[in-house]
Amino acid sequence: MGPRVRKKPRGRGVLPHRRGVAAPPAPHRPAPARGGTGRPHHAHEGRLMKIGIIGAGNIGGNLTRRLTALGHTVSVANSRGPETLTALAEETGATPVPVTEAARDAEVVVVTVPLKNVPDLPEKLFAGAAEGFAVLDTCNYYPRERDGRIAAIEDEGLTESRWTQNHLGHPVVKAFNGTYAQDILDRPRPAGDPERMAVPVAGDDGAAKNTVRALIDELGFDTVDAGGVDDSWRQQPGTPVYGLRAGADAVTEALAAASPERPAAFRG
């Protein structure tokens, strides 16, 4: 859970400010998942995977709980070392590892750390990851309370995920940044349930995005394709979709209604 300016969902950040760059075209309506069900099909679907999680806070901890319960093999790391993750490991069966080992053999790597710590992650963070691995980015920017001012985001107009991707040196898929951490445990629903929530997912790598969407479907949520990494400002804090507990149609509408302007309360 990140710092707060106002009451807001756990594990989320701040809408990127597009000051200094041209406004984007008129808001588009991101395509709902194929068939309108919010359930993509992918080769990974229904197959157990090796997953690495970097960050064991609210989002990372609850993803560890759910993914291990589904039968996936999970390695989890944090900045304080594996010895501090004993309780989570005993609860879930996940393997606590150093950050440098979190991605080894992983088909999905979740990066869920304070944004200011992204540049401090090991240079060869993904060494030994499985071929074609996907990176799930849940990180967000809190300039006033935690991260300090990041000029590339506020002045150059980079989205938070573009900035993160540049530092990681690997394509990322943005998801779960606008989800209450507790909802990962409490609100999964089977496919077709009218109360099933949808999660916006943004990324440039189509295969990686499909992998992440299929995993989110397995976790019990529909997904909406929110476009590329440079469109990911539409799902950040301060936008209509942020904290929205709704299905795919409402999420699609909320993404289309987003404004590129960062709320004043969230500027560094």
RODO-2510 file (C-alpha; in nm, 4 decimals, decimal comma):
residues 268
     n   res          X          Y          Z
     1     m     0,0000     0,0000     0,0000
     2     g     0,1502     0,3309    -0,1068
     3     p     0,1286     0,6772     0,0483
     4     r    -0,2058     0,8533     0,0305
     5     v    -0,3190     1,2031    -0,0493
     6     r    -0,6801     1,1009    -0,0215
     7     k    -0,8575     0,7771     0,0464
     8     k    -0,7706     0,5429    -0,2366
     9     p    -0,7165     0,1765    -0,3118
    10     r    -0,4116     0,0001    -0,1789
    11     g    -0,1161    -0,0700    -0,4013
    12     r    -0,1690     0,2126    -0,6492
    13     g    -0,0092     0,5355    -0,7595
    14     v    -0,0577     0,8574    -0,9527
    15     l    -0,1838     0,9510    -1,2965
    16     p     0,1096     1,0497    -1,5199
    17     h     0,1076     1,4134    -1,6133
    18     r     0,1346     1,4843    -1,9851
    19     r     0,2455     1,8462    -1,9431
    20     g     0,4852     1,9579    -2,2111
    21     v     0,3648     1,7138    -2,4770
    22     a     0,0815     1,7318    -2,7226
    23     a    -0,2526     1,6054    -2,6032
    24     p    -0,3381     1,2583    -2,7301
    25     p    -0,6109     1,2048    -2,9862
    26     a    -0,9696     1,2011    -2,8718
    27     p    -1,0177     0,9181    -2,6228
    28     h    -1,0663     0,5845    -2,7882
    29     r    -1,2696     0,2996    -2,6518
    30     p    -1,0182     0,0244    -2,5778
    31     a    -1,1273    -0,3058    -2,7224
    32     p    -1,2932    -0,5393    -2,4741
    33     a    -1,1587    -0,8889    -2,4484
    34     r    -1,2366    -1,1187    -2,7370
    35     g    -1,5989    -1,2200    -2,7545
    36     g    -1,6926    -0,9574    -2,4940
    37     t    -1,6243    -1,2058    -2,2150
    38     g    -1,3056    -1,0539    -2,0823
    39     r    -1,1408    -1,3971    -2,1118
    40     p    -0,8497    -1,4209    -2,3598
    41     h    -0,7133    -1,7519    -2,4790
    42     h    -0,3426    -1,8240    -2,4617
    43     a    -0,1071    -2,1198    -2,4660
    44     h    -0,0327    -2,0703    -2,0945
    45     e    -0,3994    -2,0954    -1,9985
    46     g    -0,4679    -2,3895    -1,7710
    47     r    -0,0987    -2,4742    -1,7302
    48     l     0,0946    -2,4315    -1,4083
    49     m     0,3818    -2,1884    -1,4352
    50     k     0,6896    -2,0722    -1,2510
    51     i     0,6254    -1,7164    -1,1314
    52     g     0,8638    -1,4730    -0,9662
    53     i     0,7340    -1,1893    -0,7487
    54     i     0,9575    -0,8953    -0,6600
    55     g     0,7976    -0,7067    -0,3762
    56     a     0,5985    -0,8578    -0,0895
    57     g     0,3754    -0,5693     0,0138
    58     n    -0,0033    -0,5668    -0,0126
    59     i    -0,0264    -0,6514    -0,3827
    60     g     0,2786    -0,8785    -0,3956
    61     g     0,1812    -1,0652    -0,0811
    62     n    -0,1748    -1,1290    -0,1939
    63     l    -0,0661    -1,2351    -0,5420
    64     t     0,1696    -1,4789    -0,3724
    65     r    -0,1220    -1,6178    -0,1714
    66     r    -0,3542    -1,6570    -0,4687
    67     l    -0,1017    -1,7891    -0,7199
    68     t     0,0330    -2,0544    -0,4853
    69     a    -0,3240    -2,1562    -0,4001
    70     l    -0,3815    -2,2088    -0,7739
    71     g    -0,0849    -2,4438    -0,7851
    72     h     0,1753    -2,2216    -0,9505
    73     t     0,5357    -2,2397    -0,8303
    74     v     0,6150    -1,8997    -0,6809
    75     s     0,9451    -1,7437    -0,5793
    76     v     0,9108    -1,4209    -0,3824
    77     a     1,1700    -1,1571    -0,3004
    78     n     1,1894    -0,8225    -0,1274
    79     s     1,4532    -0,5599    -0,0543
    80     r     1,5115    -0,6839     0,3014
    81     g     1,6146    -1,0378     0,2136
    82     p     1,4534    -1,3834     0,2085
    83     e     1,4895    -1,4315     0,5829
    84     t     1,2185    -1,1661     0,6321
    85     l     0,9716    -1,3666     0,4219
    86     t     0,9601    -1,6772     0,6390
    87     a     0,6024    -1,6217     0,7580
    88     l     0,4707    -1,5661     0,4042
    89     a     0,6590    -1,8724     0,2828
    90     e     0,5179    -2,0886     0,5622
    91     e     0,1669    -1,9618     0,4937
    92     t     0,1754    -2,0105     0,1167
    93     g     0,4476    -2,2570     0,0240
    94     a     0,6236    -1,9936    -0,1871
    95     t     1,0028    -1,9961    -0,1917
    96     p     1,1714    -1,6855    -0,0496
    97     v     1,4754    -1,5868    -0,2572
    98     p     1,7115    -1,2923    -0,3050
    99     v     1,5953    -1,0384    -0,5631
   100     t     1,8697    -1,1599    -0,7981
   101     e     1,7103    -1,5069    -0,8034
   102     a     1,3435    -1,4113    -0,8271
   103     a     1,3202    -1,4352    -1,2061
   104     r     1,5160    -1,7570    -1,2501
   105     d     1,3179    -1,9935    -1,4768
   106     a     1,0113    -1,7702    -1,4365
   107     e     0,7539    -1,7417    -1,7144
   108     v     0,5956    -1,4407    -1,5436
   109     v     0,7832    -1,1904    -1,3255
   110     v     0,5761    -0,9520    -1,1144
   111     v     0,7451    -0,6227    -1,0258
   112     t     0,5534    -0,4575    -0,7432
   113     v     0,7893    -0,2213    -0,5622
   114     p     0,7907     0,1514    -0,4789
   115     l     0,8576     0,3344    -0,8036
   116     k     1,1609     0,5146    -0,6616
   117     n     1,3227     0,1735    -0,6040
   118     v     1,2939     0,0552    -0,9640
   119     p     1,6318     0,2022    -1,0686
   120     d     1,7949     0,0201    -0,7754
   121     l     1,6867    -0,3262    -0,8926
   122     p     1,9773    -0,5465    -1,0062
   123     e     2,1070    -0,4793    -1,3552
   124     k     2,0657    -0,8425    -1,4579
   125     l     1,7328    -0,8838    -1,2837
   126     f     1,5937    -1,1159    -1,5507
   127     a     1,8996    -1,3310    -1,6030
   128     g     1,7909    -1,6944    -1,6226
   129     a     1,4211    -1,6184    -1,6838
   130     a     1,2309    -1,8540    -1,9123
   131     e     1,2257    -1,7823    -2,2835
   132     g     0,9448    -1,5421    -2,3733
   133     f     0,8784    -1,4436    -2,0113
   134     a     0,6324    -1,1647    -1,9317
   135     v     0,6822    -0,8834    -1,6798
   136     l     0,3728    -0,7702    -1,4867
   137     d     0,4162    -0,4135    -1,3590
   138     t     0,1926    -0,2932    -1,0746
   139     c     0,4094     0,0056    -0,9781
   140     n     0,2837     0,3621    -0,9351
   141     y     0,4237     0,7075    -0,8724
   142     y     0,3687     0,8981    -0,5451
   143     p     0,5803     1,2114    -0,5941
   144     r     0,4985     1,3953    -0,2715
   145     e     0,4813     1,1223    -0,0099
   146     r     0,7306     0,8603    -0,1233
   147     d     0,9014     0,8733    -0,4612
   148     g     1,0148     1,2325    -0,5002
   149     r     0,9761     1,4206    -0,8250
   150     i     1,0671     1,2267    -1,1401
   151     a     1,1288     1,4742    -1,4216
   152     a     1,0991     1,2175    -1,7005
   153     i     0,7416     1,1473    -1,5928
   154     e     0,6282     1,5000    -1,5104
   155     d     0,8238     1,7094    -1,7623
   156     e     0,8943     1,4712    -2,0495
   157     g     0,5517     1,3082    -2,0454
   158     l     0,6614     0,9470    -1,9969
   159     t     0,3988     0,7228    -1,8451
   160     e     0,5055     0,5523    -1,5263
   161     s     0,5166     0,2151    -1,6993
   162     r     0,7252     0,3535    -1,9879
   163     w     0,9701     0,4922    -1,7323
   164     t     0,9728     0,1591    -1,5498
   165     q     1,0178    -0,0336    -1,8738
   166     n     1,3110     0,1859    -1,9715
   167     h     1,4848     0,1111    -1,6429
   168     l     1,4121    -0,2620    -1,6514
   169     g     1,5198    -0,2985    -2,0144
   170     h     1,2323    -0,5366    -2,0881
   171     p     0,8708    -0,4835    -2,2020
   172     v     0,6216    -0,4588    -1,9180
   173     v     0,2488    -0,5219    -1,8929
   174     k     0,0628    -0,2828    -1,6630
   175     a    -0,2114    -0,4389    -1,4505
   176     f    -0,3442    -0,4479    -1,0935
   177     n    -0,2127    -0,0959    -1,0273
   178     g    -0,5701     0,0230    -0,9718
   179     t    -0,6967    -0,2776    -0,7773
   180     y    -0,7557    -0,2899    -0,4041
   181     a    -0,5073    -0,5421    -0,2703
   182     q    -0,7734    -0,7122    -0,0590
   183     d    -0,9907    -0,7612    -0,3668
   184     i    -0,7298    -1,0020    -0,5032
   185     l    -0,8259    -1,2303    -0,2135
   186     d    -1,1933    -1,1461    -0,1680
   187     r    -1,3430    -1,0689    -0,5104
   188     p    -1,2478    -1,3439    -0,7580
   189     r    -1,5539    -1,4745    -0,9408
   190     p    -1,6042    -1,7519    -1,1951
   191     a    -1,6315    -1,6647    -1,5628
   192     g    -1,9762    -1,5345    -1,6506
   193     d    -2,0614    -1,4247    -1,2971
   194     p    -2,2395    -1,0866    -1,3237
   195     e    -2,0337    -0,9581    -1,0309
   196     r    -1,7000    -1,0509    -1,1887
   197     m    -1,4679    -0,7497    -1,1884
   198     a    -1,2558    -0,6493    -1,4874
   199     v    -0,8960    -0,5278    -1,4786
   200     p    -0,7436    -0,2959    -1,7425
   201     v    -0,4207    -0,4288    -1,8944
   202     a    -0,1756    -0,2176    -2,0977
   203     g     0,1398    -0,3255    -2,2787
   204     d     0,3222    -0,3226    -2,6113
   205     d     0,4165    -0,6916    -2,6297
   206     g     0,1074    -0,8776    -2,7485
   207     a     0,2255    -1,2219    -2,6399
   208     a     0,3230    -1,0997    -2,2930
   209     k    -0,0072    -0,9158    -2,2593
   210     n    -0,1983    -1,2325    -2,3480
   211     t     0,0002    -1,4292    -2,0901
   212     v    -0,0841    -1,1748    -1,8202
   213     r    -0,4498    -1,1559    -1,9230
   214     a    -0,4840    -1,5330    -1,9111
   215     l    -0,3271    -1,5378    -1,5644
   216     i    -0,5638    -1,2653    -1,4432
   217     d    -0,8547    -1,4662    -1,5825
   218     e    -0,7337    -1,7651    -1,3832
   219     l    -0,7199    -1,5452    -1,0739
   220     g    -1,0912    -1,4773    -1,1199
   221     f    -1,1089    -1,1425    -1,3007
   222     d    -1,1987    -1,0344    -1,6532
   223     t    -0,9616    -0,8077    -1,8449
   224     v    -0,9894    -0,5145    -2,0845
   225     d    -0,7114    -0,4351    -2,3309
   226     a    -0,6172    -0,0787    -2,2397
   227     g    -0,3709    -0,0276    -2,5252
   228     g     0,0051     0,0101    -2,5195
   229     v     0,2409     0,1262    -2,2458
   230     d     0,2051     0,4858    -2,3617
   231     d    -0,1724     0,4544    -2,3078
   232     s    -0,1312     0,3293    -1,9509
   233     w    -0,1962     0,6767    -1,8056
   234     r    -0,5639     0,5982    -1,8634
   235     q    -0,5632     0,3453    -1,5783
   236     q    -0,3581     0,5368    -1,3215
   237     p    -0,4877     0,7079    -1,0041
   238     g    -0,7102     1,0054    -1,0636
   239     t    -0,8774     0,8463    -1,3650
   240     p    -1,2319     0,7071    -1,3735
   241     v    -1,1117     0,3459    -1,3856
   242     y    -0,8921     0,3775    -1,0769
   243     g    -1,0496     0,1747    -0,7997
   244     l    -1,3488     0,0891    -1,0173
   245     r    -1,5118    -0,2362    -0,9109
   246     a    -1,7040    -0,3145    -1,2276
   247     g    -1,7238    -0,5389    -1,5313
   248     a    -1,5584    -0,5118    -1,8719
   249     d    -1,8124    -0,2717    -2,0272
   250     a    -1,7854    -0,0187    -1,7449
   251     v    -1,4061    -0,0466    -1,7378
   252     t    -1,3936     0,0150    -2,1141
   253     e    -1,6093     0,3256    -2,0740
   254     a    -1,3989     0,4528    -1,7837
   255     l    -1,0759     0,4160    -1,9814
   256     a    -1,2261     0,6116    -2,2703
   257     a    -1,3384     0,8904    -2,0353
   258     a    -0,9928     0,9481    -1,8845
   259     s    -0,8195     1,2872    -1,9052
   260     p    -0,4429     1,3080    -1,9623
   261     e    -0,4032     1,5893    -1,7081
   262     r    -0,2517     1,4912    -1,3763
   263     p    -0,4622     1,6060    -1,0797
   264     a    -0,2873     1,8884    -0,8931
   265     a    -0,2770     1,6862    -0,5714
   266     f    -0,0542     1,4272    -0,7397
   267     r     0,2088     1,6551    -0,8954
   268     g     0,5594     1,6609    -0,7568
***
